[in-house]
Amino acid sequence: MKKALFTLILAFILFTGFGQEQRKTENVFLITTDGFRWKEVFGGIDSTLLNDGQYTKDAKSLKQKYWSDTLELRRSKLLPFFWKTIASKGQLHGNRDLGSLVNVTNQQWFSYPGYNEILAGFSDDEKINSNDKIDNPNTTVLEFLNQQKELKGRIAAFSTWDCFPFIINEKRTGIPVNSGKELVEGKLSPKEELLNEIQTQVPNQIADRHDFVTYHLAKEYVKNKHPKVLFLAFDETDDYAHAGNYEGYLQAAQNFDTFLKDLWDLVQSDPQYKDKTTFIITSDHGRGIKPKSKWTDHGYKTAYSDQIWFATMGPDTKALGEIKTSEQLYQNQIAKTLAAFLGFDYKSNKTVGDKIELVLKK
């Protein structure tokens, strides 16, 4: 009798999910900015680059805009949304000065391998070892989620860099990827028509297109199509750094912060998203730190460029702010974590990194 009762109770638990943590997240936005160092995320403007005329042409105005003698104010001036909203409502990982370590596992330390690791959940140094525009042979978490009945056709990507149709393998997966100078087609809103015109008329020598165009195209898509999973990838932080333009790099970072705030305000004002949406924010690789001239570079020959950071905020993430305890996390854990927020156990054609339990425990 007792055995039969136990069997019935166990069956009830397994069938109903009773006793398991019920997640509130119904939507996930994965947002990246290319090659943005943890040093600026957690420390604000770098004084060694601020005061070097090779990288900063107008130190006086840049100092007025971003400098403070206190680290807390310095980083808040650069990234106000990070340090006023995410720090109070979410989590920030990767301040190596406090023992919070986040690294890539691929051995390349540049973009395509980094984005493959973020999206696939594993590094692939054999097949993904350049930025060439080759279709990704690996299944990504976006493709996996798009195969789920409740998410089919509810996933989209917008990027500044025009390699993403290949990284996501748009041709195989059918996931729409608006990338580079690609115009929006179909029935357009007035803003989309304007953004199409801007793309054809405004030259840009830094990136494939301006990040603000990528952002506002994605924003219109969110307002009109309501995707459940959005991947949004910006690029100008990396492009200005490669150009040795520290002012441009910082402005691109602050623009990124502004986009995040605007997008968060949008989802919190929309009943389909409000209190049901999680943001995951990160970068594909780091860049050099010492000597300071190496800040323009990254790759396996550039020390420190395997060091990254990430942030999360949403209804299922405990508000711990800046993580100040020792930890070692990896880029390959983001894919499984993203799927876990939506209640799925992501698996791919290779072993993927474990989900990050700390961001999943409310």
C-alpha positions, 0 to 999 in steps of 0.5 A: 500500500505504501509503495503504491502511494509513493509511486503515485506521488512520484508520478504526480511530481514528475508529471506536474513539475510540482516541487520544481522551481517555476520560472517567470522568464518567457523571453530572453534577449541576448545582447553583446558588444564586441571586444569591450574590456572588463577593465572599463566595465568595472573601472570606467575610463582608463587613465593611462589611455586618457592621458596618452595623446596617441589614443585620446585627442581631446583629453580635457573634454573626455576627462570632464565627461567620464573622469572621477577620482572614485572608481564607483562614480567613474564607471557610473559616468561611463555606463549609468544603466549598468551601475544604476539599474543592473547593479541594483536589479541583476548581476555583474560578473567578471571583475577580476580585481575582486576574484570574479573570473570569466574567460573564453575557452576557445584558443582563438580570442577573436570574434567568430570563435567567440560568438560560436562559443556563446551561441553553440555552448562550446569552442570549436578550434578545428572548424571555427578558427577565422573570421571568414564568412563560412556557414557555421556547421555547429548547432546553436542555442538559437537553432535548438530553441527555434526547433521547439514548438512554442518558440518556432518562428519567434526568434530573430537576430540583428547585428552590426557585423555582417558575418552573423548570417553565417555564424547563426547559419541563417540559410540552414536554420531559417532564423531571420538575421538582419546584418550589416547594410541589409535593408528591411523588406516587406511592409515597413513602419515610417522609422524602418523606411527612414533607417533604410534611407540612412543605411544607403546615405550615411557613410561609415568607415568604422563598422559595417553600419552604425550601431544605432541603425542596428539598435533601432531596426531591432527595436522596431522589430521588437515593437511590431513582431514581439520575438520571444528570443532576440539576439542583438550584437553591436560592433563599434566598441571593437572597431574604434579600439582597433582604430586606436580611437579611445574617445570613439571606443568610450562613446560606443560603450556609452551608446551601448549602455543607452541602448540597453536602458531604452530596450529595458524601458520598452520591454517593461512598458509592454504587457507581453514582456513586462516582468517576463523578460531576461537580459543576458549581456556580454562580449565575445572576447577581451583585449590587451591591457599590458602594455597599454598599447595592446588595448587596440588588439586581441587574439591568442597572441595578445595577453588578457584578451581571453578575459570577458564579463557578463551581466544578467537581469530579469525576473528569475535572477537574484539581485546580487549586483557586482559579484565580489566573491571568487568564481570561475565562469566561462563563455561556453556556459551562456548558451545552456543558461539562456535555454534554462531561463526558458525551461529547456535543457540545451544540448548540441552536437558536442558537450556544452558548458554547464548552466550558471546556477547563480543567475538562475536562483531567485 
